[in-house]
Amino acid sequence: MDLQTLWFFLIAVLFTGFLFLEGFDYGVGILLPFVGKSDEERRLTINSIGPVWDGNEVWLLTAGGAMFAAFPNWYATLFSGFYLALFLILFALIIRGVAFEFRSKDNAPRWRALWDGAIFVGSFLPALLWGVAFGNILRGVAIDESMTYVGSFFDLLNPYALVGGLVTLSLFILHGALFLELKTDGVIRERVSKIARRAWLPVTLLAVLFVVLSVFETDILEHLNVANVAGLVIAVGALLFTGYSIFQQRFGRAFFGTGLTVVGVVALIFGTLFPRVMPSTLGFDLTIYNASSSQYTLQVMTVIALTVVPIVLAYQAWTYWVFRKRLTLKSHFEY
C-alpha cells in the first residue's frame, strides 16, 4: 500500500468517526423541540450530548486538515466548488456551538427558545447538507483540466444529491433517537422510543431509493470492488438488524446497528470513489495521485498521525466512559 492509498483510507476512517459520533449529536439537536416539552426536559436532552459534542466535531477538523495536507488539490477543488454549501454547514456549526454555550446564561423563556431554535437549525442543516455533498461527489461534478469546478451552486441541488441529503438527515434522526433512549430516562425515553419505531421504515426506504438511484446516476457498477460491495452489504444488513432490534426493544443493539450503517455507507462511497477523490463529468477526474502532496509530506504526516492519533482516541474513549450514565430530570443541569 502506497502512502496516497494509506491517507485516502485514513481520511475515510476520519469521516466514518465524524459521521458516527456527530451523527447522533445532530439527531439529538433535531429532536430537541419534539422530545423536550418543558425547559427541564430540553435541558436534559441537551445535557445528553453536552460533554461530548465538541469532541465529536474534532473528527471533522482532523479530516479537513488531513485532506488539506495530504491532498491539497482535492481540498482546493472541493472547498471552492462547494463553497456555499460548506459555508452553510460552517455557519450552522458556529450558531450551534454558540447556542450550547449561551442558552444557560439567562432564564428568560424567549432567550432559551431562541437558542433552542439555533440548536435545531444548526443540527438540521449539516445533517441534510453532508448527504447532499457526498451525493454530488459520488455522482461527479463539472471539473475542468485545471482542477476547477465550473458548475454552479444550483447544479449541486440535483434530485440524486437531495435524496442523499434525506438519507443522512433521516439516519441521523434515528441514530440520535436511539442515543437518547440509551442516555435518558422517564418521559423523554418513552418519546424517543416511539420516534425510533416510526423513523426506521422511512430511513430504510430512503436508503433503498438512494442505492437504486446510484445504479443509474453514478458509475458504481463500473467500480465494483471489495470495499463498496462490503459497504453495501453491511449498510443493508445493519439497517435490517436495527429494525429488528427496535421492535424487540433492544435499543443498545439498535444503536450499534445505526452506527454500523454509517460505517457501511462511508465504505460504499469511498470504495466507489477509489482511486478517485472527485470524479469529473468532463473527464478530468481528481485521483489520489494527481491531487496528492509530495512523498516527503506524506511521510512526515504518517509519523505524526501514528504518534498523536492513539492519544486522542484514548482521551475521547475515556470521556465517554466518564459520562456513560443515564440522565434523569433530577440530574445536574448546565445548558
Secondary structure, DSSP 4 states (H G I P E B T S, - for coil): --HHHHHHHHHHHHHHHHHHHHHHHHHHHHHHHHH--SHHHHHHHHHTTTTTHHHHHHHHHHHHHHHHHH-HHHHHHHHHHTHHHHHHHHHHHHHHHHHHHHGGG---HHHHHHHHHHHHHHHHHHHHHHHHHHHHHHH-B-B-TTS-B-S-GGGG--HHHHHHHHHHHHHHHHHHHHHHHHHB-THHHHHHHHHHHHHHHHHHHHHHHHHHHHHHHS-GGGG--HHHHHHHHHHHHHHHHHHHHHHTT-HHHHHHHHHHHHHHHHHHHHHHHTTEEE-BTTS--EETTTT---HHHHHHHHHHHHHHHHHHHHHHHHHHHHT-S-B-TTS----
